Every structure is written in C-alpha cells, then in structure tokens.
Amino acid sequence: MKYDAHTIVERALTTEKSLDQREKRNCVAFKVAPQADKLQIKRAIEELFKVKVVDVRTMIVRGKEKRMGRFSGRRPAWKKALVTIRQGDHIELFEKV
C-alpha cells in the first residue's frame, strides 16, 4: 500500500532525550503511522526534509492506563521512529526560534 509522506510522518518528537540524541548522534525522533515500515519511513523523511537517511529504528510505545476518579481508560499505542541522518545534513525544526 502506498502512503503520502505527510501521512507517514505525523510529527517530530521534542523531548529532552530526543534533543540530546540529536546533538550527539545526529538522530531525530518522529511519531509515525503505525502501519508504516522502515523503508517507507526512510523515503518519507528523505522526501520531506531533503536529507540522506543512514538508519531507521522503530518501536511501538504502549498506551498508558489512565484514571479519572473511579473511571479508568487507556491512551492509544503509537509508533516511534529514530532516524539517523548523514553527517553534515541537518533537519531544521526549531533552529530559528
């Protein structure tokens, strides 16, 4: 099945850990579509940001159980992709802020 690059890559993750990995290993974290595989993620990142992707690592983040008083629910599970890009390339997310 063919997907659009904007539907595969949902958003960039900007946590302390992901920003640290970005500086040390040139690795950027993204929230991606759960049905996307590594090759689709690689092509989508290269198309959207015009960079060369070296490695893609994916993981499923399980949804947490949440309670509101006596009512309990569950947040949905989602897929995270850690994308390593070539030395010298960079993705401008918040550099101008």
Biotite code that builds the C-alpha atoms (Angstrom):
import biotite.structure as struc

atoms = struc.array([
    struc.Atom([0.000, 0.000, 0.000], chain_id="A", res_id=1, res_name="MET", atom_name="CA", element="C"),
    struc.Atom([1.346, 3.439, -0.934], chain_id="A", res_id=2, res_name="LYS", atom_name="CA", element="C"),
    struc.Atom([1.132, 6.312, 1.539], chain_id="A", res_id=3, res_name="TYR", atom_name="CA", element="C"),
    struc.Atom([1.818, 10.010, 1.291], chain_id="A", res_id=4, res_name="ASP", atom_name="CA", element="C"),
    struc.Atom([4.919, 11.262, 3.126], chain_id="A", res_id=5, res_name="ALA", atom_name="CA", element="C"),
    struc.Atom([2.798, 13.592, 5.260], chain_id="A", res_id=6, res_name="HIS", atom_name="CA", element="C"),
    struc.Atom([0.585, 10.729, 6.452], chain_id="A", res_id=7, res_name="THR", atom_name="CA", element="C"),
    struc.Atom([3.582, 8.533, 7.353], chain_id="A", res_id=8, res_name="ILE", atom_name="CA", element="C"),
    struc.Atom([5.419, 11.179, 9.410], chain_id="A", res_id=9, res_name="VAL", atom_name="CA", element="C"),
    struc.Atom([2.949, 12.664, 11.881], chain_id="A", res_id=10, res_name="GLU", atom_name="CA", element="C"),
    struc.Atom([5.222, 14.945, 13.926], chain_id="A", res_id=11, res_name="ARG", atom_name="CA", element="C"),
    struc.Atom([8.708, 15.359, 15.340], chain_id="A", res_id=12, res_name="ALA", atom_name="CA", element="C"),
    struc.Atom([9.274, 14.489, 18.997], chain_id="A", res_id=13, res_name="LEU", atom_name="CA", element="C"),
    struc.Atom([10.933, 17.232, 21.014], chain_id="A", res_id=14, res_name="THR", atom_name="CA", element="C"),
    struc.Atom([11.756, 15.726, 24.375], chain_id="A", res_id=15, res_name="THR", atom_name="CA", element="C"),
    struc.Atom([14.961, 16.267, 26.321], chain_id="A", res_id=16, res_name="GLU", atom_name="CA", element="C"),
    struc.Atom([16.177, 12.805, 25.401], chain_id="A", res_id=17, res_name="LYS", atom_name="CA", element="C"),
    struc.Atom([15.450, 13.230, 21.685], chain_id="A", res_id=18, res_name="SER", atom_name="CA", element="C"),
    struc.Atom([17.173, 16.634, 21.582], chain_id="A", res_id=19, res_name="LEU", atom_name="CA", element="C"),
    struc.Atom([20.207, 15.122, 23.322], chain_id="A", res_id=20, res_name="ASP", atom_name="CA", element="C"),
    struc.Atom([20.330, 12.297, 20.754], chain_id="A", res_id=21, res_name="GLN", atom_name="CA", element="C"),
    struc.Atom([20.030, 14.863, 18.004], chain_id="A", res_id=22, res_name="ARG", atom_name="CA", element="C"),
    struc.Atom([23.171, 16.672, 19.178], chain_id="A", res_id=23, res_name="GLU", atom_name="CA", element="C"),
    struc.Atom([25.260, 13.583, 19.996], chain_id="A", res_id=24, res_name="LYS", atom_name="CA", element="C"),
    struc.Atom([24.311, 11.051, 17.312], chain_id="A", res_id=25, res_name="ARG", atom_name="CA", element="C"),
    struc.Atom([22.627, 13.153, 14.575], chain_id="A", res_id=26, res_name="ASN", atom_name="CA", element="C"),
    struc.Atom([19.461, 11.165, 15.300], chain_id="A", res_id=27, res_name="CYS", atom_name="CA", element="C"),
    struc.Atom([15.946, 12.672, 15.127], chain_id="A", res_id=28, res_name="VAL", atom_name="CA", element="C"),
    struc.Atom([12.810, 11.134, 16.681], chain_id="A", res_id=29, res_name="ALA", atom_name="CA", element="C"),
    struc.Atom([9.424, 11.155, 14.932], chain_id="A", res_id=30, res_name="PHE", atom_name="CA", element="C"),
    struc.Atom([5.911, 9.911, 15.667], chain_id="A", res_id=31, res_name="LYS", atom_name="CA", element="C"),
    struc.Atom([4.948, 7.880, 12.608], chain_id="A", res_id=32, res_name="VAL", atom_name="CA", element="C"),
    struc.Atom([1.944, 5.975, 11.310], chain_id="A", res_id=33, res_name="ALA", atom_name="CA", element="C"),
    struc.Atom([1.648, 2.549, 12.994], chain_id="A", res_id=34, res_name="PRO", atom_name="CA", element="C"),
    struc.Atom([1.374, 0.660, 9.687], chain_id="A", res_id=35, res_name="GLN", atom_name="CA", element="C"),
    struc.Atom([4.475, 2.277, 8.117], chain_id="A", res_id=36, res_name="ALA", atom_name="CA", element="C"),
    struc.Atom([7.595, 0.140, 7.712], chain_id="A", res_id=37, res_name="ASP", atom_name="CA", element="C"),
    struc.Atom([11.235, 1.262, 7.866], chain_id="A", res_id=38, res_name="LYS", atom_name="CA", element="C"),
    struc.Atom([11.640, 1.711, 4.107], chain_id="A", res_id=39, res_name="LEU", atom_name="CA", element="C"),
    struc.Atom([8.519, 3.884, 3.861], chain_id="A", res_id=40, res_name="GLN", atom_name="CA", element="C"),
    struc.Atom([9.709, 5.989, 6.814], chain_id="A", res_id=41, res_name="ILE", atom_name="CA", element="C"),
    struc.Atom([13.149, 6.425, 5.227], chain_id="A", res_id=42, res_name="LYS", atom_name="CA", element="C"),
    struc.Atom([11.680, 7.555, 1.897], chain_id="A", res_id=43, res_name="ARG", atom_name="CA", element="C"),
    struc.Atom([9.226, 9.931, 3.606], chain_id="A", res_id=44, res_name="ALA", atom_name="CA", element="C"),
    struc.Atom([11.960, 11.628, 5.684], chain_id="A", res_id=45, res_name="ILE", atom_name="CA", element="C"),
    struc.Atom([14.226, 11.987, 2.648], chain_id="A", res_id=46, res_name="GLU", atom_name="CA", element="C"),
    struc.Atom([11.365, 13.464, 0.621], chain_id="A", res_id=47, res_name="GLU", atom_name="CA", element="C"),
    struc.Atom([10.123, 15.885, 3.289], chain_id="A", res_id=48, res_name="LEU", atom_name="CA", element="C"),
    struc.Atom([13.428, 17.209, 4.634], chain_id="A", res_id=49, res_name="PHE", atom_name="CA", element="C"),
    struc.Atom([15.818, 16.645, 1.669], chain_id="A", res_id=50, res_name="LYS", atom_name="CA", element="C"),
    struc.Atom([18.405, 14.736, 3.749], chain_id="A", res_id=51, res_name="VAL", atom_name="CA", element="C"),
    struc.Atom([20.131, 11.363, 3.388], chain_id="A", res_id=52, res_name="LYS", atom_name="CA", element="C"),
    struc.Atom([18.902, 8.791, 5.930], chain_id="A", res_id=53, res_name="VAL", atom_name="CA", element="C"),
    struc.Atom([21.526, 6.322, 7.196], chain_id="A", res_id=54, res_name="VAL", atom_name="CA", element="C"),
    struc.Atom([19.477, 4.234, 9.661], chain_id="A", res_id=55, res_name="ASP", atom_name="CA", element="C"),
    struc.Atom([15.890, 3.867, 10.872], chain_id="A", res_id=56, res_name="VAL", atom_name="CA", element="C"),
    struc.Atom([14.968, 2.237, 14.186], chain_id="A", res_id=57, res_name="ARG", atom_name="CA", element="C"),
    struc.Atom([11.316, 1.801, 15.126], chain_id="A", res_id=58, res_name="THR", atom_name="CA", element="C"),
    struc.Atom([9.466, 0.891, 18.280], chain_id="A", res_id=59, res_name="MET", atom_name="CA", element="C"),
    struc.Atom([5.877, 0.590, 19.457], chain_id="A", res_id=60, res_name="ILE", atom_name="CA", element="C"),
    struc.Atom([5.141, 2.748, 22.502], chain_id="A", res_id=61, res_name="VAL", atom_name="CA", element="C"),
    struc.Atom([2.368, 1.134, 24.501], chain_id="A", res_id=62, res_name="ARG", atom_name="CA", element="C"),
    struc.Atom([-0.519, 3.293, 25.684], chain_id="A", res_id=63, res_name="GLY", atom_name="CA", element="C"),
    struc.Atom([-0.650, 4.060, 29.377], chain_id="A", res_id=64, res_name="LYS", atom_name="CA", element="C"),
    struc.Atom([-3.520, 3.245, 31.678], chain_id="A", res_id=65, res_name="GLU", atom_name="CA", element="C"),
    struc.Atom([-5.082, 6.480, 32.955], chain_id="A", res_id=66, res_name="LYS", atom_name="CA", element="C"),
    struc.Atom([-7.653, 7.034, 35.688], chain_id="A", res_id=67, res_name="ARG", atom_name="CA", element="C"),
    struc.Atom([-10.026, 9.882, 36.340], chain_id="A", res_id=68, res_name="MET", atom_name="CA", element="C"),
    struc.Atom([-11.530, 9.187, 39.742], chain_id="A", res_id=69, res_name="GLY", atom_name="CA", element="C"),
    struc.Atom([-13.170, 5.781, 39.588], chain_id="A", res_id=70, res_name="ARG", atom_name="CA", element="C"),
    struc.Atom([-13.184, 5.700, 35.781], chain_id="A", res_id=71, res_name="PHE", atom_name="CA", element="C"),
    struc.Atom([-10.243, 4.161, 34.009], chain_id="A", res_id=72, res_name="SER", atom_name="CA", element="C"),
    struc.Atom([-9.218, 4.326, 30.387], chain_id="A", res_id=73, res_name="GLY", atom_name="CA", element="C"),
    struc.Atom([-6.268, 3.737, 28.162], chain_id="A", res_id=74, res_name="ARG", atom_name="CA", element="C"),
    struc.Atom([-4.271, 6.018, 25.894], chain_id="A", res_id=75, res_name="ARG", atom_name="CA", element="C"),
    struc.Atom([-3.674, 4.599, 22.421], chain_id="A", res_id=76, res_name="PRO", atom_name="CA", element="C"),
    struc.Atom([-0.413, 2.883, 21.461], chain_id="A", res_id=77, res_name="ALA", atom_name="CA", element="C"),
    struc.Atom([1.740, 4.670, 18.870], chain_id="A", res_id=78, res_name="TRP", atom_name="CA", element="C"),
    struc.Atom([4.870, 4.109, 16.808], chain_id="A", res_id=79, res_name="LYS", atom_name="CA", element="C"),
    struc.Atom([8.152, 5.980, 17.265], chain_id="A", res_id=80, res_name="LYS", atom_name="CA", element="C"),
    struc.Atom([10.942, 6.127, 14.680], chain_id="A", res_id=81, res_name="ALA", atom_name="CA", element="C"),
    struc.Atom([14.533, 7.115, 15.459], chain_id="A", res_id=82, res_name="LEU", atom_name="CA", element="C"),
    struc.Atom([16.079, 8.305, 12.210], chain_id="A", res_id=83, res_name="VAL", atom_name="CA", element="C"),
    struc.Atom([19.853, 8.707, 11.898], chain_id="A", res_id=84, res_name="THR", atom_name="CA", element="C"),
    struc.Atom([20.860, 11.126, 9.161], chain_id="A", res_id=85, res_name="ILE", atom_name="CA", element="C"),
    struc.Atom([24.178, 11.543, 7.357], chain_id="A", res_id=86, res_name="ARG", atom_name="CA", element="C"),
    struc.Atom([26.922, 13.651, 8.961], chain_id="A", res_id=87, res_name="GLN", atom_name="CA", element="C"),
    struc.Atom([26.714, 17.208, 7.673], chain_id="A", res_id=88, res_name="GLY", atom_name="CA", element="C"),
    struc.Atom([22.962, 17.032, 6.997], chain_id="A", res_id=89, res_name="ASP", atom_name="CA", element="C"),
    struc.Atom([20.528, 18.515, 9.481], chain_id="A", res_id=90, res_name="HIS", atom_name="CA", element="C"),
    struc.Atom([16.785, 18.917, 9.850], chain_id="A", res_id=91, res_name="ILE", atom_name="CA", element="C"),
    struc.Atom([15.705, 22.433, 10.773], chain_id="A", res_id=92, res_name="GLU", atom_name="CA", element="C"),
    struc.Atom([12.825, 22.098, 13.212], chain_id="A", res_id=93, res_name="LEU", atom_name="CA", element="C"),
    struc.Atom([13.309, 24.831, 15.804], chain_id="A", res_id=94, res_name="PHE", atom_name="CA", element="C"),
    struc.Atom([16.655, 26.413, 14.953], chain_id="A", res_id=95, res_name="GLU", atom_name="CA", element="C"),
    struc.Atom([15.104, 29.819, 14.156], chain_id="A", res_id=96, res_name="LYS", atom_name="CA", element="C"),
    struc.Atom([13.012, 30.042, 17.329], chain_id="A", res_id=97, res_name="VAL", atom_name="CA", element="C"),
])
